[in-house]
Amino acid sequence: MTINTLHYWTRLLKQTGAGVLTIAMALGLLATNAIAQARPDTKLVGSKSSFSLREAISYAIENNFTTKNAALDVTASQHKVKEIIAIGLPQISGTANYANTYNVQKFVLENELGSPFYTPMLGNGDVVAFGLQLPHTLSAQLQWQQLLFDGSYLIGIKASQTYIELAQKNLEASKITIAENVTKAYYGVLVNRERLGLFDLNIIRLDSTMREIKALYNTGFAEKLDVDRLEVTRNNLLSERDKTRRLVELSEQLLKFQMSYPQREGMTLTDKITESGLKLEVINPELIDYTKRIEYSTLQTQKRLAELDLQNVNAGYLPRLVGQFSLGSNTAASDITNLPKSKRWFYYDQLAVSLQVPIFDGFSRYHQAQQKKINIRKAENGFETIKQGIDLQVVSANTSLKNAQETMLIQKRNMDLATEVVRVSKVKYTQGVGSNLEVTTAESQLKEAQINYFNAVYDLLIAKVDQQKAAGTLYME
């Protein structure tokens, strides 16, 4: 995307009266549009092309790569738990060794009278060297090892379950972010479509007025200047309608992008903007349930992990008991062909228990425990920070909602008044008691009032989303 293209769309959005958030969302799409076009469109899941807001969120969560990766992290954490559990299960291994000692190491003695190795053919004190092993050796062993007691192992199993919970929290956080983005984009499409519909109605009404004024002009009761003024107004409306149509297409592309929906596929939105949907209530900050916020819930899980980490350090003071059973057999021969003979194999077995008792570690574990306790205190401090942040977000969301509601009602009243002004100015003109300038001015004021109204509606809907997010109710499975 070139700088000129960016400037063009910025001017377009401003000229059509798009709100600041709409502009930011649209430019965000433009910034990522190159990426979206570079990759092939995702295959459409089934034949779904009609979406309510809830269905759009569900579709996005199902197809978004962020949530897919977060779900894979949950699966990986589950396998991590099984990996830790496997440490306490029997560990069985088998080994086999073959060795060919070309030159057997000699055992060296001196030839002495009375020695069991005395050799009469050698002189007294001469060296007697002989090997104590055969050149070909073969052995096989089966070993069974079992962890009988390890305090760290027991704590590790508890921690691994909490680790799964943390991965699930991360997945939930991803879903909430997607729900927020999809909801705002969905509302953006609805508002822009309503704005486009009003442009069409304005053009139809203006066409009717032009026909009447042209008729008056043809009969000599109106000036050509009157016709020209209305034609200028109509041409401006046509131009802005075309810009709004492109803005609608852009907002639809943004919604598809947020949903991970194929850009080239058509889409129908079933939800509508209704009067009841714009009647919103503020939230009582004293009734906020902090645990509904994923940030607070995640910190709770992290605190439990920190506590288990401390328990794991303390478990290091406990003894560790391991049992082992070995079963094996070995043989040797001067001729390798004799190794397979069963009579030459000799079996052995061993049952052993190993007890490791920590006595003194130079206070290493003590200092580790102090660090873990500090981490726990930091997590506890984090709860207060999050609570204060949530309280502020709720108050801010309530304020934004109140302001947006008041602005929307004022703009609604202004739009109704502007509509009445257009009607009255048209009647006055056709009756000869008003001027054409009044009609064109009224039309311009109506267009401005409509733009302001739908900007206010969009701001109100966005304030609703922010309020739900602050209260932790934006997305709940």
N, C-alpha and C positions, 0 to 999 in steps of 0.2 A: 504494500500500500504506500503510495507516494504522499509527500507532504501536501501537495495540491489537492489530492483526493480527500485527505483528512480535513483540510480547511473547507472544502466544498460541503462535506456532510455536516460539519459544525454549523456553517451558515444555514444549511437546509433545516436542521433541527431547531435552530433558534427562530428562523422565520416562520415555522409552523407552530411556534408557541410551545415546544416541548419543554417539560420541566427539567430541572438540573439533573435529577436522578435518571430520567429517560435519556438525556444526553450522555451521561456517564455510562449507562448500560449499553447504549448503542455504540459508543466509541470503544467500549470494552470488546464488543463483538468484532468491530473492524480490526482491532489489534490482534485478535486471534483467528480472524477469518482465513488468513493464509495457511495456518496450521490445519484448520478444518477442511480446506479445499485440497491440501496436499495429501491428506490421507483419504483412501476410498471410503465411500459412505458405508456405514454399518448396515447390515442386512436388517430389514424390518422384522421385528418380532411378531410372528403370526401375521394377521392382516389388520392390526390395530391402527386406526388413523383418527378416531374420535375420542377426545379426552375431556373429562372433567378435571378440575384442579387436582383433586386427590389422585385420580388415575394418572395424570401427568407426573406427579411426584413419584408414584409407585413405579412408573415406567423408567423414570430417570434413575431411581435407586437401583433398579434391576440391571440397567445397561451402562451405568457410569463406571469408568475404569477405576476411579478412586475407591468406590464402594466395593468393587470386585477385588481389588488388592487388599482392602481392609478385611474382607471376608476370608481371603486366602491367609491373612495373618492370623485370624481366629483358628482356622484349620491347622496352621503350622504350630500354634501354641498348644493345641490339643495333642498333636504328635509329640511336642516337647514334654508334656506331662507323662505320656506313655514311656518316653525315653528315660525320664527320671525314675518312674516306677520300675522299669526293667533293671535298674541297678540292684534292687533288692530281690530279684528273682534269681534262681540258680544260674550260675555261669559255668558252662561246660565247654571244655576245649580238649582237643586231641593233638598229640605230637608224635612224629616218627623221625628217627635219626639213623642214618647209615654213615659209617666212616671206614675208609680204607687207609690204614696206616702203612705206607710203603716201607718205612724204616721204623720199626718198633723201638721205642726208647728203652735203653738197656738199664738194668739194675746192676750197679758195680759193687763187687766185694773183693777182698783179698783172700787168696787161697791159704787157709790155715788148717793145721791138723786138728781134728775134732769138730770142725765146722760141718754142718749138714750139707754144705755145698763144696766140701773138700774134694779136690780133683787130684788123684795120685800122679797123673801125667804132668802136672805143673809143679813148679817149685814152690817152696814155702814163701808166702808173701807176694806171689804173682797175682796179677789181676784176673778175677773171674767176672765176666759180664754176660748177662742173659736177660731176655725180655720177659715181662710178667703179663703180657697181653697178646692176644692173637691179632693179626693184621686186619681182619674183617669183623666189624661189630655192627649190630643192628638192634635198635630198641624202639618200643612203642609205649605210649602212655596216654591214659584217659584221666582227666582231672575235673573234679566237680568242686566248685567253690560257692559258698553260700554266706551272704551277709546275715548275721544273727542279730546284731544290734548296732545301730549307729544313729545317735541323736540328730545329726545334721541331715541324715536321709529322711527322717520323719518330718522335720521342718521343711525340707525341700519339697516334699509332696504337697504340703499345705500351700507353700508359696507358688507352686506350679498351677494349682487351681486358681489362685488369685491372679496369676499371670494371664490365664484365659479370660478372666473377667475384665482385666485391663484392655486386652485386645478387643473384647466386645464393646467396651466403652468407646474405644477409638472408632470402631465401625459405626456406632450410634452417632458420634460426633460428625462423621462424614455424611451420614444420612441427613442430619439436621442442616448442615451447610448446603447440601443439594436441595433440600426442601425450601430453604430460604431463597436460593437463587432462582429456582423454578417458579415459586410463587410470585416473586417480583416480576419476572419475565412474563408470566401468564397474565398478570394484571396489566402489564404494559401493552400487551396485544389487545386486551379487551378495551382499554381506554382509547387506544389509537383507532381501533375499529369504530368505536362510538363517535370519535371526532370526525372520521371520514364520512360516516353516515350523515352527520350534521352538515358537512360541506355539500353533500348531494342535495339535502333538503333546501339549503340556502340557495343553491343554484336553480332548483326547480321553482322556488318562490320568486327569485329575481327574474327568471325567464317570464313568469306570469306578469310581473310588474312591467317588464320591458314591452311585452305585447300590448299591454294597455296603453303605455306611454307612446308607443309607435302609432297606435290607433289615434291617439289624441293629436300627435304630430301630423298625421296624414289629413286630419280634419282641421288643422290649423290652430288647435288649442294648446299646443306644446311646441317648444323650440327644439331645434336639432341639438342644441347644447345639452338639453335634458336627456335625450337619447344617448348622446356620446358619453355623458357622465355615467349612466347606468351600464353602458357597454364596457367602460373602463373597470368599473366595479366587478362586472361579471368576468372579465378576462383575468383579473387578479384572483378571483375565487377559483377559476379553473386552474390557474397556475398553482395556487396553494393546495388545491385538492390533489393535483398530481404529486406534489411534494409529500403530502400526507399519505398518499397511497404508497409511495416508496418507503416512507417511514413505517407504515404498517408491515410491509414486506420485510424491512430490516428488523423490526421487533419480533416478527414470526421466526426469522432466522436465528435471532438470539434465543428465543424459547427452545427451538429445536436443538441448538447447540447445548443449552443447559440440560436438556433432556437426553442428550446423546441420540437424537432422532435423526434419520437421514435427511439431509438438507433438500434433496430433490423430491422427497415424498410430500404429498399433500397432507394437511392436518385440519381437523375440525375441532373447535372448542365448544363444549356444551354448556359451560357455566356462563352466566350473564351478570352484568352489574345491575343490582336492584336497589331500590330505596331502603329496604330492610337490611341489606348487606352493608349499607353506609351508616347505620345506626349502631355505633360502637360505644362501649362503656369503658371507663378507666378502671384500673386494678388497684385494689387496696394494698399498699405496700406491706402492711402488717400481716396480710394473709398469704404472703409469698412462701411457697414451699421450696427452700433452697435445693433440696435433693432432686427436684425435677430438672435442675440445670445440669447439663452434662459435665460442665467444668467442675462443679462442686462434687458430683458423684465420682468423677475420675480422681479427684484429689483424695476422696475417702478410700478408694482402692489403693492409691499410691501410699497412703499412710499405713494401710494394713500390710503392704509389702515391706515398708520400712520396719514395722514392728516384727514381722517374720524374719527379716534380715538380722535384727538384734537377737532374736531367739536362736537363730542359726549360729551366731558367734558364741552365745552362752552354751549351746549344745556341744561346742568343741571341748568343753571341760569334762564331758562324759566319756567313759571308756568306749572302745570300739571292739566288737567281737566278731570274728570271722571264722567260719568252719571250712574245712577242706578235706576232700577224700581223693586219693590218687590210686590208680590201678594201672600197672604196667608189666612189661615183660621184655627181656633182653637175651641176646645170644651173641656168640662170637665163633669164628672159625678161621683156620689157616687157608682153607679152600672155600671160595665164595659159594660154590655149589652146595655146600653143607648147611648154609644158613636156613633154608626152608624146613629142614628136618625138625619135626616137632619135639623129639627127645632132647634137642639141644637148647630149647627155650626154657627160661626160668622166670617164674612170675613173682611179683611182689605187690603189696598194697600198703597204703598208709592212711590213717585217719588222724587229722591234726586240728587243733583249735588255737587261734591266735588272738590274744588279748592285748590291745594297745591302751595303755593308761597314761594320759598326759599328766605330767608332774610339775614342770616349770617351763614356761615359754618366754621368759624375760619380760613379762607383762604385755606381750604382744596382743593377746585377746582382750585384755582390759582396755587398751587404747582403741582397739577396733570397736568395742562396745560403746565407748564414749562417743565415737564418731557417729555410730548408728543412732544413739540417743539424740544427738544434735539434729540429725536428719528428721527424726520424729517431731522434735520441737519446731523445726522449720515448717513441716507440713501442717502442724497445728496453727502456726501463725498464718499460714496460707488460707485457712478457713475464714479467718476474720477479714482478710483482704478480699477474698471472693465475695463474702457476704456484703461488704461495703460496696463493692463494684456492682453487684446485682441490684442492691437498693438504689444506687445512683441510676442504673440503666432503667429500672422500673419508673422512677420519678421522671426521668428524661423522656421515656416513651409516653407516659401519661400526658406530660406537657405538650409533646409534639402532637399527640392525638387530639387533645383539646384544641390546640391552635389550628390543626388541619380541619377539624369539624367546624369550627367557627368560620374559617376561611371558605370552606366548601359551601356552607349555608349562605354566606354573604354573596359569593359568586353565583350561587343558584338564584338568589333573589335578583342580582344584577342581570343575569341572563333572562329571567322572566320579564323584568322591566324593559330590557332592551328589545325583547320580542314584541312587547306591547307598543313600544315607541315606533318600531318599524310598521306595525299595523296601522297605528294612528296617523303617522306621517304619510303613509300611502293613501289612506282615506282622505286626508286633508288635501293632498295634491290632486287626486282625481276629482275632488269637489271644487278645486280652484281656490282654496284658502291657504294652501301650503306651497312650498317651493320644492323643486327637484333636489336642491342641495340638502334639504332636510332628509329626504329619502336616502340619498347616498351616504350621508353622515350617519344616519340611523343604522344602515346596513353595516357600515364599518364598525360601529360601536357594538352591534350584535355579534359580529364575528370575533371581536376582541373579548367580549364577555363569555362567549362559548369556549374560546381557547383557555381563558382564565379558569372557567368552571372545571373543565376536564383536567387541567393541571392540578387544581385543588382536589379533585376526586382521586387522581393518581397519588398525590401526596398523602391523602387520607388512607388509602389502601396500603401504602408503604409503611405509614405509621402503625397501622394495624399489625403488619408483619413484624415490625420491630418490637411492638408490645408483646406479641405472642412469644417471640424469641426471648425477651427479657424475663417473661414469666415461666419459660421452660415448657410451653404448650404448643409450640409451632409444629413440632412433629412428634407424635406419640404412636408407637406401634400398637 
